[in-house]
Amino acid sequence: MTINFFNIINNIDLTLMNVINRPINPVINSLALLSIYLMYFVIMLVFYYLYFEKKWKLLKRYVSSAIFGFATVYILKYLIRRPRPNIFPLVVKVDPSFPSTHAFFSGFLLYVSRHEKIPSYLKIISLIFSMLIPFVKMYIGVHYPTDILVGFVLGYLFPGVFYDKIFSKTSLFELKGAIKNKQNK
C-alpha cells in the first residue's frame, strides 16, 4: 500500500513537471533565476523594517523562526535524500530536493505578509515573491511539486505554530539570560 502511494505521488510530480518545466527563452530564464536571489533581499527588507520600527519581539520571533526552520528543512533534506528532477534543468544542483528551502522561505514570507502590519509596498512585494518563487523553482527544474508544497507549508507554519509551541514559552534568548543570571549569583 505504501509503495503504491509513493508511486502515485511520483507520477503526479512527473506529470506536473512535464507541464511546468519548459524553459521558454534566455531572458525569462535569467529573470527566473534572478527572482530566487531577490527573495532573500525581500526577507532582509522585512527584517530591516522590524528592526527600524523597534519591533524587537517580532524580529526575534521571525529571525529565530527563519534560522530554526531553515535548519529543520535542511535536516529533512538529508534524512530523506530525494534526488532532484532531471527533466530540463536550467541549474544543476547536487543537494537533495525534498523539501525545498526556497519554498520554505516563500511560505515564511506569506505568513509574515498576512499576519503583520508592514508597509503596503513591502506586503505586496512579499506576496508576489511568496507566490512566484515556488513556481520558478519548478520552472527551472530543480524541484518537484511535492518538494515545493511541503517546503511552503513548513515555511508558513514555522513562524506561527512551531514558534508558538516551541519557543514562546522559553526562547533561546531568555535561556541565555537565565544562564547568565544563575552564574552571577
Contacts in CASP RR format, 6 or more apart in sequence:
PFRMAT RR
TARGET T0000
AUTHOR 0000-0000-0000
METHOD contacts of the structure
MODEL  1
MTINFFNIINNIDLTLMNVINRPINPVINSLALLSIYLMYFVIMLVFYYL
YFEKKWKLLKRYVSSAIFGFATVYILKYLIRRPRPNIFPLVVKVDPSFPS
THAFFSGFLLYVSRHEKIPSYLKIISLIFSMLIPFVKMYIGVHYPTDILV
GFVLGYLFPGVFYDKIFSKTSLFELKGAIKNKQNK
9 146 0 8 1.000
12 145 0 8 1.000
12 146 0 8 1.000
13 85 0 8 1.000
13 144 0 8 1.000
13 145 0 8 1.000
13 146 0 8 1.000
14 144 0 8 1.000
16 138 0 8 1.000
16 144 0 8 1.000
16 145 0 8 1.000
17 85 0 8 1.000
17 87 0 8 1.000
17 138 0 8 1.000
17 141 0 8 1.000
17 144 0 8 1.000
17 145 0 8 1.000
18 87 0 8 1.000
20 135 0 8 1.000
20 138 0 8 1.000
20 139 0 8 1.000
20 145 0 8 1.000
21 85 0 8 1.000
21 87 0 8 1.000
21 88 0 8 1.000
21 89 0 8 1.000
21 138 0 8 1.000
21 139 0 8 1.000
21 140 0 8 1.000
21 141 0 8 1.000
22 88 0 8 1.000
22 139 0 8 1.000
23 29 0 8 1.000
23 88 0 8 1.000
23 90 0 8 1.000
23 139 0 8 1.000
23 140 0 8 1.000
29 90 0 8 1.000
29 140 0 8 1.000
32 90 0 8 1.000
32 136 0 8 1.000
32 139 0 8 1.000
32 140 0 8 1.000
33 90 0 8 1.000
33 91 0 8 1.000
33 136 0 8 1.000
33 140 0 8 1.000
35 129 0 8 1.000
35 132 0 8 1.000
35 133 0 8 1.000
35 136 0 8 1.000
36 102 0 8 1.000
36 133 0 8 1.000
36 136 0 8 1.000
36 137 0 8 1.000
38 129 0 8 1.000
39 102 0 8 1.000
39 105 0 8 1.000
39 106 0 8 1.000
39 109 0 8 1.000
39 129 0 8 1.000
39 133 0 8 1.000
40 105 0 8 1.000
42 109 0 8 1.000
42 122 0 8 1.000
42 125 0 8 1.000
42 126 0 8 1.000
42 129 0 8 1.000
43 66 0 8 1.000
43 105 0 8 1.000
43 108 0 8 1.000
43 109 0 8 1.000
45 122 0 8 1.000
45 125 0 8 1.000
46 62 0 8 1.000
46 109 0 8 1.000
46 112 0 8 1.000
46 118 0 8 1.000
46 122 0 8 1.000
46 126 0 8 1.000
47 59 0 8 1.000
47 62 0 8 1.000
47 63 0 8 1.000
49 118 0 8 1.000
49 119 0 8 1.000
49 122 0 8 1.000
50 58 0 8 1.000
50 59 0 8 1.000
50 62 0 8 1.000
51 59 0 8 1.000
58 116 0 8 1.000
60 171 0 8 1.000
60 173 0 8 1.000
61 159 0 8 1.000
61 163 0 8 1.000
61 167 0 8 1.000
62 108 0 8 1.000
62 112 0 8 1.000
62 159 0 8 1.000
64 163 0 8 1.000
64 167 0 8 1.000
64 171 0 8 1.000
64 172 0 8 1.000
64 173 0 8 1.000
65 108 0 8 1.000
65 158 0 8 1.000
65 159 0 8 1.000
65 160 0 8 1.000
65 162 0 8 1.000
65 163 0 8 1.000
65 167 0 8 1.000
66 105 0 8 1.000
66 108 0 8 1.000
66 159 0 8 1.000
68 158 0 8 1.000
68 162 0 8 1.000
68 166 0 8 1.000
68 167 0 8 1.000
69 104 0 8 1.000
69 154 0 8 1.000
69 155 0 8 1.000
69 158 0 8 1.000
69 162 0 8 1.000
70 101 0 8 1.000
70 104 0 8 1.000
70 105 0 8 1.000
72 154 0 8 1.000
72 158 0 8 1.000
73 99 0 8 1.000
73 100 0 8 1.000
73 101 0 8 1.000
73 104 0 8 1.000
73 151 0 8 1.000
73 154 0 8 1.000
74 101 0 8 1.000
76 98 0 8 1.000
76 99 0 8 1.000
77 95 0 8 1.000
77 96 0 8 1.000
77 97 0 8 1.000
77 98 0 8 1.000
77 99 0 8 1.000
77 101 0 8 1.000
78 96 0 8 1.000
80 96 0 8 1.000
80 98 0 8 1.000
81 96 0 8 1.000
82 96 0 8 1.000
82 97 0 8 1.000
82 98 0 8 1.000
82 144 0 8 1.000
82 147 0 8 1.000
83 96 0 8 1.000
83 97 0 8 1.000
84 93 0 8 1.000
84 94 0 8 1.000
84 96 0 8 1.000
84 97 0 8 1.000
84 141 0 8 1.000
84 142 0 8 1.000
84 143 0 8 1.000
85 97 0 8 1.000
85 141 0 8 1.000
85 142 0 8 1.000
85 143 0 8 1.000
85 144 0 8 1.000
87 141 0 8 1.000
88 141 0 8 1.000
89 140 0 8 1.000
89 141 0 8 1.000
89 142 0 8 1.000
90 140 0 8 1.000
90 141 0 8 1.000
90 142 0 8 1.000
91 140 0 8 1.000
91 141 0 8 1.000
91 142 0 8 1.000
93 142 0 8 1.000
97 142 0 8 1.000
97 143 0 8 1.000
97 144 0 8 1.000
97 147 0 8 1.000
98 144 0 8 1.000
98 146 0 8 1.000
98 147 0 8 1.000
98 150 0 8 1.000
99 147 0 8 1.000
99 150 0 8 1.000
99 151 0 8 1.000
99 154 0 8 1.000
100 134 0 8 1.000
100 137 0 8 1.000
100 143 0 8 1.000
100 147 0 8 1.000
100 148 0 8 1.000
100 150 0 8 1.000
100 151 0 8 1.000
100 152 0 8 1.000
101 151 0 8 1.000
102 133 0 8 1.000
102 134 0 8 1.000
102 137 0 8 1.000
102 143 0 8 1.000
103 133 0 8 1.000
103 134 0 8 1.000
103 137 0 8 1.000
103 143 0 8 1.000
103 147 0 8 1.000
103 148 0 8 1.000
103 149 0 8 1.000
103 150 0 8 1.000
103 151 0 8 1.000
103 152 0 8 1.000
103 155 0 8 1.000
104 151 0 8 1.000
104 152 0 8 1.000
104 154 0 8 1.000
104 155 0 8 1.000
104 158 0 8 1.000
105 133 0 8 1.000
105 155 0 8 1.000
106 129 0 8 1.000
106 130 0 8 1.000
106 131 0 8 1.000
106 133 0 8 1.000
106 134 0 8 1.000
106 152 0 8 1.000
106 155 0 8 1.000
107 130 0 8 1.000
107 151 0 8 1.000
107 152 0 8 1.000
107 153 0 8 1.000
107 155 0 8 1.000
107 156 0 8 1.000
108 155 0 8 1.000
108 156 0 8 1.000
108 158 0 8 1.000
108 159 0 8 1.000
109 126 0 8 1.000
109 127 0 8 1.000
109 129 0 8 1.000
109 130 0 8 1.000
110 126 0 8 1.000
110 127 0 8 1.000
110 130 0 8 1.000
110 131 0 8 1.000
110 152 0 8 1.000
110 156 0 8 1.000
111 155 0 8 1.000
111 156 0 8 1.000
111 157 0 8 1.000
111 158 0 8 1.000
111 159 0 8 1.000
111 160 0 8 1.000
112 118 0 8 1.000
112 126 0 8 1.000
112 159 0 8 1.000
113 122 0 8 1.000
113 123 0 8 1.000
113 126 0 8 1.000
113 127 0 8 1.000
113 130 0 8 1.000
115 159 0 8 1.000
115 160 0 8 1.000
118 126 0 8 1.000
134 148 0 8 1.000
134 152 0 8 1.000
137 143 0 8 1.000
137 147 0 8 1.000
137 148 0 8 1.000
138 144 0 8 1.000
138 145 0 8 1.000
138 148 0 8 1.000
END
